Amino acid sequence: MKKTFKSDDIEEKFVKYGYTIIRNFISQEELMQLREVYEENKIINPTKSFYVSHWIEGGSSKKNIDLGLQKILVPRAQEYLDDFIPVFAALSVKHPAADSAMHLHQDWAHVDEERYRSLNLWVAMDGTNEKNGAICLLKGSHRLFDYVRGVAMPDTFRHIGSEHLQKYLTNIYLNPGDVVAWDHRVIHGSLTNVSSNVRLAAVINMRPAESQFLLFYTKPGAGCKEVEVYTPERDFFVAYDSVNHPEDVEKTPLFRKYDYHDINVQEADLINFLTSEFPNEFTKFEKKKTFFQKVFQR
């Protein structure tokens, strides 16, 4: 397996936990530059309290944001990563609203995960806390729920259910300029913003330079029986709107197909895994207060 981080200490933690936090990842000057990208390409989306800029349909804003963020974040990311290149960059915008939580999910696979790892670097433009929509994640979940993810594919954790995972989550609190980087297999989401301010973050999605860019897909509505693997162009997420139009994946070259196989992980399996892998951190599970209720009731 190709190494992700240059530092052995960071790599060891990343492999074990599936994420790492790097304090002061960018400077105050670079933080101001990120804000300039946001102000110059401010997105008005009256239908969503939380959105990411690569969900935009049409227009030049998505491309301008992608290029503006990459210019700032890619050099910083490459200081830490072992020969990685960007997949895309985007702004994460969370308005204060009852429905602003992001549901638990795993990011799509972008590489052959038998050989490589891809990851997100989530840079806090505002400090995050329990009130303004911090990232929360299930540490170690990249190892227990290790199966390919992609367009219209079922969640690997569906046999447990999102509502039953809440008490196992870790909330990530960051200062402006800090970054949390996670393996794309890690289960994560973000809390509701119950503060009085918009919470901003910049996200850069990275993969090894030597890897082939892949997207995994099952035809929506057809049931998940077969996985189709496509080889899109490098700018796919800027050129297409795969969130609102998942069928856009089919406009790219088809690489191969294979049968889908379910992984049936139950809550008992999760408890055994966590208490065995992280005995000093997961010894007692109590129902945590959460801001996810609105998400799960929809």
N, C-alpha and C positions, 0 to 999 in steps of 0.2 A: 504494500500500500504506500503510495507516494505521501511524503510528509507534507503537512499543511503549513505549519509555522516554522520559521528558522530557529527560534529559541526552543531548546529541548524542554525547558521548564513549562513554557506555555503549551507546547505540543502535548506533553504528558497530561496536563489538566484538561486540554481540549478533547483528547481521546477518551478520557475517563468520564468527564461530565457532559461533553457535547457542546460546551460553550466556554468562553473566557471573557473577562472584563479587562480592558486596557484603559487606565486612567490617563487623562490629558493626551488623548490620541491625536487631537488637532489643537492648534494654537488659537488664541483669542482672535488673531487676525483672520485665520482661516474660518473661524466660527462666524465672523462678520461677513465673510465672502459667501458662506452658505446662506445667510439671511438675505443677502443681496440677490442671490438666485431665486429665493422664494418671493421676494418683493417684486422682482422684475417679471415673474411668471405666475403671479398669484392666481390660484385656482378658485373659482366660485362654483361650488356644487351644492345647490340648495336641497338636494334629495338625500345627501349622505352627511352624517355627522363625523364619520371617519372615512378617509379615503387615502389612497396612494396614487401618486401622479401618473404611474404607468397604466392606470385604469382609464385615463382620458381617451375619449373617442375623437380622432381627427385633430386638426390644428397643429400648430408648431410648438406649443408649450411643452409637450412631452419630450420632444427632441431637445429643446433648449435646456430643460431641466436636466436631462440625462447628460448632455455634454458639459454643462456648467458644474454639476456635482462631480463628474468623473475627473475633471481638470484638477479639482481640489483634493479628492479622496483617493484616487488611484495611487499617486506617489506615496501617500502615507501608508496605504494598505500594503504596498509592495515593500516597504521597509520591514514589515513583520512577516509577510507571507513568502513561501518558498516558490517563487516563479509562478505567480498567478496573474490572470488577466480578468477584466470586467465582463460580466454578462449584461448588466444594465445598472443604472442608478436612478433613484426616485426619492421624492419627498413624501414623508408620512405626516398627514395632517389630522389631528384629532381635536374637534371642537368640544366645548363643554356641553354635554347633552346626555340624557339617560340612555340613549341607544348607541353610544359611541364606543362600546367595547368591541374588540376584535375577537371573533370566536377562535377556539383552539383548533390548530391545524398543523400540518407539516408542509414545508415548502416543496415545490416540485423538484424532482431530480433533474439535473442538467448534464450529468456525466455518467459514465459507466462506473457505478459505485462498488464494483468488485475490485477496481483499480485506483479510483480517485475519490476525493471528497470535494464538494462545492459548499460554499458557505455564504451567509449574510453578515455584513458588518453594519450594525445599527448605531448611528452616531447621534447622541442626544444634543439637540440644538437648545433645548430647555432642560433644566434639571427635572428628573422624574421622581415621583413619590407616590404614596398610596392614594393620592387624590386626583392626580392629573393624567392617569392612563399609562402607568409603567408597564413595561414588558414583563410577562410572567411565563415561566417555562417549566417543563418537567425534566429535571436533570437525569442524564443517563438514558433517556427515552430513545436516543438514536441507536442504541444497541439492542434494546428489547423490541422495538417496533421497526426493525430494519427490513423494509421492503420498498420497492420502487413506488414513487408517487408521481401523479401526472394528471392531465386533463380528464375530468369525468371519472376518475378512479376513486373507489370508496376509501374512507379513512382506515388506516391500519388499526386504529384504536376503537373502532365502532362497536366491538363486542363489549367494551367497558362503558363507553359513552362519555361525552365531554363533561356532563354534569357530575359524574362520579370521579373525575380526575382532579377536581379543584383542590381537594385537601392535600394533594401531593405536589402542588406547584410551588415554585420559588419566585418571589417578586424581585425584580432587578431595579435597583435605585441608582441613578447616575447623576453626575454633575454635568453641566454644559461642556461639551468637548470630549467627554468619555465615550467609549464604544463598548457594546456587547457584541461579540461575534459568535454565531452559532452554526453548527452543522445543520445542513438543510433537512436532516432526518429528525431533528429535535422537535417535539411537540411544544407549541408556544402560542401565545395570544397577547392581548393587551387589555388592561383594565379600563373601566369607564372613567371618563374625565368628568369629575364632579367639582373641579375647581372653577374659577371664573375666567380662565384664560385658555387660548388655543395652545395645544402642545405640539411642537414641531420636532421632527427628526429627519435625518438624511440617511438613506440606505444605499449601500453598494453591494451588489451581488457578484461573487468572484468564483472562478474555476481555474484549475491548473492550465497553464499555457499549452502543455503538450496534449491535453485531453481533447476529445471530440465533443462538440456541443450537441447535446441530445435533448429531445422532448418525448415524453412517454404519454400515450393517449389511448383512451377507449372511446368508442363512438357513443355519444350521449343517447340515453334511452334504449340502448341495445343490450343492457346488462353487461357486467364486466366478465367476459369470458376470454377475450383476446386482447393483448397489449400490442399496440403499434408503436414503433420507435421511429422518430423522424430526425433529420439532420438539418435544422434551420440555419439560415444565415446569422452571422454574428449580431446584427442589429434587429433581430426578430421582435423583441419586446417594444422597440420604438416604432418599427414599421407596421406592426399588427396590433390588434386589440384582442388578445386571447382570453381576457377575462369576460368581456361582453359577447365575444364571438369565438368560442373555443374551436369551432370548426376551421378557423384560420390556420390551425396547425397542419391541416391536410393540404394546404397550399405549398408546403415545403417538401423536400425529397423524403420518400419513405425508405428507411434503412433496413428494417426487419420486422418480423412479427413473432410472438410467442404466446403460449397459453398463460392466462392469469391464474395465480395460486393464492388462495386466501391464507392469512395468518390469523389464527384464533387465539389471541392473548386475552386472558381473563383477569379480573381484578386481583384474584389470589396470586396469579403469576407476577403481577406488578408488585405486590407487597413483598413477596419472597425476593424478588430482584432487588428492590430498594433497600430492604433491611440487610441483605447480604452484601451488596456492593457499597452501601453508604451507612454502615451500622451506627456511626456517631451522629448522623444527620436525620435518619429515618428510623426512630425507635418507637414513636407513638404518633398516631394519626388522629387529629381532632378536626372537626368540621371547621374550616376556615371561613371567616367573613369574606365575602366576595362581591364584586360588582358585575358579575356575569349574568345575573338573573334575567335581565331584559333580553339578553341574547338567547338564552335557552327557552324562554317562554314564547318566542316568536314561532 
